[in-house]
Amino acid sequence: MKIHPELVTPTKDQMQVLQQLARETFKATFNTNTPPAEMAAFLRDYYTEEMMRQELTDPNTDTYFFKDEAGKVIGFLKLSWKDAQTEPDYPDAMELQRIYLRTVYQGQHLGRQIISFALQEAKRSGVPRVWLGVWENNFPAQKLYARYGFKRVSQHTFMVGNDPQTDYILMKELEDN
């Protein structure tokens, strides 16, 4: 299957689709390792319409839907530069954030298409490197990122409600291509 990227715009309809997709895919990935009350609080407080609007109108972020050949939204990706990144330590880099696919589409090698697209966008933007955070227990994602040359450089704590979780910070120098 070939997936097609589409830049998300801050219309009410697209924000609602993005909000629902973010909640659905985050919960599917992290629900089994997060206490239910903490997951509910995170989903309620983190993916608000206000937060989504701020992100979609920030000039240092781009969010893309990925659609299947029939036009159905199956996932999304958020790219961030400069002060829109979640870590201040990499001002010359681009952050790959929220690389999410609906569960039914996982395991079909679609992540490769999304990563390739993100790396093309990074090169187009002129940054020398790309980084992302990946949950320490998300082994399939870590394996995918390693295939593309991402290497662990640090870690940070990501709060899901009041539940601290560890994300590894992985970096890829674009000269490696």
C-alpha positions as CSV (number, residue, x, y, z in Angstrom):
1,M,0.0,0.0,0.0
2,K,1.2,3.5,-0.8
3,I,0.3,6.2,1.6
4,H,-0.2,9.9,0.7
5,P,0.8,12.8,2.9
6,E,-1.5,15.8,3.2
7,L,-0.6,19.0,5.2
8,V,-3.2,19.4,8.0
9,T,-4.8,22.8,8.1
10,P,-6.5,24.4,11.2
11,T,-10.1,23.9,10.0
12,K,-12.5,22.7,12.6
13,D,-13.1,19.4,10.6
14,Q,-9.4,18.6,10.3
15,M,-8.7,19.5,13.9
16,Q,-11.4,17.1,15.0
17,V,-10.1,14.3,12.9
18,L,-6.5,15.0,14.2
19,Q,-7.7,15.1,17.8
20,Q,-9.6,11.9,17.5
21,L,-6.7,10.1,15.7
22,A,-4.2,11.4,18.2
23,R,-6.2,10.1,21.1
24,E,-7.0,6.7,19.4
25,T,-3.4,6.0,18.4
26,F,-1.8,7.2,21.6
27,K,-4.1,5.1,23.7
28,A,-3.6,2.0,21.5
29,T,0.2,2.3,21.9
30,F,0.5,3.1,25.6
31,N,-2.7,1.9,27.3
32,T,-1.3,-1.5,28.5
33,N,1.5,0.2,30.4
34,T,-0.3,3.2,31.8
35,P,-2.7,3.3,34.7
36,P,-6.3,3.9,33.4
37,A,-6.8,7.2,35.4
38,E,-3.5,8.6,34.1
39,M,-4.3,7.6,30.5
40,A,-7.7,9.3,30.8
41,A,-6.2,12.5,32.2
42,F,-3.6,12.6,29.5
43,L,-6.0,12.1,26.7
44,R,-8.4,14.7,28.1
45,D,-5.8,17.4,28.9
46,Y,-3.1,16.9,26.2
47,Y,-5.1,16.7,23.0
48,T,-7.4,19.6,23.5
49,E,-8.8,21.6,20.7
50,E,-6.9,24.7,21.9
51,M,-3.6,22.8,21.9
52,M,-4.2,21.4,18.5
53,R,-5.0,24.8,17.1
54,Q,-1.8,26.3,18.6
55,E,0.3,23.5,17.0
56,L,-1.4,23.8,13.6
57,T,-0.9,27.5,13.5
58,D,2.7,27.5,14.8
59,P,5.0,28.5,11.9
60,N,7.7,26.1,13.2
61,T,5.5,23.0,12.9
62,D,4.0,21.0,10.1
63,T,1.5,18.2,10.7
64,Y,0.6,15.7,8.0
65,F,-2.2,13.3,7.7
66,F,-1.3,10.1,5.9
67,K,-4.1,8.7,3.7
68,D,-4.6,5.4,2.0
69,E,-5.4,5.2,-1.7
70,A,-9.1,5.6,-0.9
71,G,-8.5,8.9,0.9
72,K,-9.0,7.5,4.4
73,V,-6.8,9.0,7.2
74,I,-4.7,6.2,8.6
75,G,-2.1,8.1,10.6
76,F,-0.3,11.4,11.0
77,L,3.1,12.9,11.6
78,K,4.2,16.2,13.3
79,L,7.5,17.9,12.4
80,S,8.9,20.6,14.6
81,W,11.7,23.1,14.2
82,K,13.3,25.8,16.4
83,D,11.4,26.6,19.6
84,A,8.5,24.4,18.7
85,Q,10.5,21.3,19.5
86,T,9.8,19.5,22.8
87,E,13.5,19.7,23.8
88,P,15.6,22.9,23.6
89,D,18.9,21.1,23.2
90,Y,18.7,20.7,19.4
91,P,17.9,24.2,17.9
92,D,19.5,23.4,14.6
93,A,17.6,20.1,14.2
94,M,14.1,19.0,13.2
95,E,12.0,16.9,15.6
96,L,10.0,14.0,14.3
97,Q,7.1,13.9,16.7
98,R,3.9,11.9,16.8
99,I,4.6,9.3,14.2
100,Y,1.2,7.6,14.7
101,L,-0.6,4.9,12.6
102,R,-3.9,3.3,13.3
103,T,-3.3,-0.1,14.8
104,V,-4.9,-2.0,11.9
105,Y,-2.2,-0.4,9.5
106,Q,0.8,-1.3,11.7
107,G,3.1,-4.1,10.6
108,Q,2.5,-3.3,6.9
109,H,5.8,-1.4,6.4
110,L,4.0,1.9,6.3
111,G,6.3,3.4,8.9
112,R,9.1,3.2,6.3
113,Q,7.1,5.5,4.0
114,I,6.5,7.9,6.8
115,I,10.1,8.0,8.0
116,S,11.3,8.5,4.4
117,F,8.9,11.3,3.9
118,A,10.0,13.0,7.1
119,L,13.7,12.7,6.2
120,Q,12.9,14.3,2.8
121,E,11.2,17.2,4.6
122,A,14.2,17.5,6.9
123,K,16.6,17.8,3.9
124,R,14.3,20.2,2.2
125,S,14.3,22.4,5.3
126,G,18.1,22.4,5.4
127,V,18.6,21.0,8.9
128,P,21.8,19.0,9.5
129,R,20.1,16.4,11.8
130,V,16.8,15.0,12.9
131,W,15.8,13.6,16.3
132,L,12.8,11.9,17.9
133,G,11.7,10.5,21.3
134,V,10.7,6.9,21.5
135,W,9.3,5.1,24.5
136,E,11.8,2.8,26.1
137,N,9.4,-0.2,25.7
138,N,8.4,0.5,22.1
139,F,10.8,-2.0,20.6
140,P,9.2,-2.2,17.1
141,A,9.6,1.5,16.6
142,Q,13.2,1.5,18.0
143,K,14.0,-1.3,15.5
144,L,12.5,0.8,12.6
145,Y,14.5,3.9,13.6
146,A,17.7,2.0,13.9
147,R,17.3,0.8,10.3
148,Y,17.3,4.5,9.3
149,G,20.5,5.2,11.2
150,F,19.0,6.8,14.3
151,K,21.2,6.5,17.4
152,R,20.4,7.0,21.0
153,V,22.0,10.2,22.4
154,S,20.0,10.8,25.5
155,Q,16.6,10.3,27.3
156,H,13.9,12.3,28.9
157,T,10.9,11.8,31.0
158,F,7.5,12.0,29.3
159,M,4.6,12.5,31.7
160,V,1.4,10.6,30.9
161,G,-0.9,12.2,33.4
162,N,1.1,11.8,36.6
163,D,2.9,8.6,35.3
164,P,6.5,9.3,34.4
165,Q,7.7,7.3,31.4
166,T,11.1,7.2,29.8
167,D,11.6,8.2,26.2
168,Y,14.9,7.6,24.5
169,I,16.1,10.5,22.3
170,L,17.4,9.2,19.0
171,M,19.4,11.3,16.6
172,K,20.2,11.0,12.9
173,E,22.8,13.1,11.2
174,L,21.6,13.8,7.6
175,E,25.1,13.6,6.2
176,D,24.9,9.9,6.8
177,N,22.7,9.5,3.7
